[in-house]
Amino acid sequence: MAATKMVKQKNDDTKTKLGDIYHYYVVLFHCLELEENETIFVEKFGDISIVSDNNSKNIEVKHHDGVHSLNDRNIDFWKTLQNWVTYHHNMKNFKQLILYTTSTVDEQNKLHTWNSIKAHERLGILVDIGLNKKIAEKGFRPIFNKIFNQDVEEILCILEKMELYTNQSNVADIEKKIMRSSFFKSIKRSDRIQFISNLMGYILTLPVGKPHKWEITCEDFESLACEMRDRYTKTSGGLQLPPNTPDGPADTEPYNDRRFVKEIKDIKYNVKIPKAIANYWRTQEAIFHSCFNNPTFNIDLGEFQRDIKDSLMEFKSSFMDECDETDIDDIIYKSKRLYDKAMEMPVTDYHSVKPNQSYFQRGIIHKVVEERGFSWNVTK
């Protein structure tokens, strides 16, 4: 039978997502160049805004797959200019307005000399472009009109600050560009991609927690990045889990409705519940105190839970193969064995969770049940 040719779906949004990934790489690139008291805002005043005492910048990021030329009616250029002119009040505190693009500008293009000419000359170029009316200009003309409906002095203020950073590294090369930063010199080349992935994860998850602000200060980024770098450059040391947390909560009643407790009840293993609650509670306490002292801890914790769940699923698959699903007694027996095997897992260090402790690892297992949908019942 002949192979069926795959047809691109209308909702295939891969190229747009590449642009998003590129945007976040550019954020990381600028994080590595932050100076004292500088802050990066993402998607607040535009794609990237760097607020500084001396040199605040607003940056619009445009990525194109393959070779792309920025002609004098390029939609990236004109839409960016329109946004800046429309929100000129928000742009007043920025000294530079940068269009950061993978596109190139040909020498014959009217925009080729943009960065070397004055604001009034830039205005003249834009007017000349607009005076040349064409038949097919539905995309261009409304944008042009909106720009020039604004006060000319406001337009000139924007043009004076506007710079074109063309021919920038594309998404395939920017990671290499980032790895050339002096920040990574102390890290083995084989570890650099994983290190960058961890930094990217930090950037992407910043707005998740309250107050849902997507901002990165120089001090916060340096603290996180240095803590993470230590993970790759040191062979010992790490997070010290609190060794003297109490044995359990004063009141266990509120835990009876938790999923991890109900799962234990479901396999008729109630004798294990008090210890499970104690380990879960002690782990939550350790997480609460540790996350303030070690900025990489939350990243490591997420990875640790994913790896623990993978191990639990492997254990479970072997018991599922052996279980008689028509025999309730066998189901309960195998489920209890699965639970015991999980609790007997060797306690291993995990990145900044070093040295790990038995109560903490078992508490993480219960968190996986509570938060990640794992069930002790081998038939579920």
Buried (B, 14 or more C-beta within 10 A) or exposed (E): EEEEEEEEEEEEEEEEEBBBBBBBBBBBBBBBEBEEEBBBBBEBBBBBBBBBEEEBBBBBBBBBBEEBEBBBBBEBBBBBBBBBBBBBEBBEEBEBBBBBBBBBBEEEBBBBEBEEEEBEEBBEBBEEBBEEEEEEBEEBBEBBEBBBEBEEEBBBBBBBBBBBBBEBBBBEEBBEEBBEBEBBEEBEEEBBEEBBEBBBBBBBEBBEEEEEEBBBBBEBBBBBBEBBBBBBEEEEEBBEBEEEBEEBBEEBEEBEEBEBBBBBEBBEBEEBBEBBBBBBBBBBBBBEEBBEEBBBBBBBBEBBBEBBBEBBEEBBEBBBEEBEEEEEEBBBBBBBBBBEBBBEBEEEEBBBBBBBBEBBBBBBBBBBBBEEEBBBBBEE
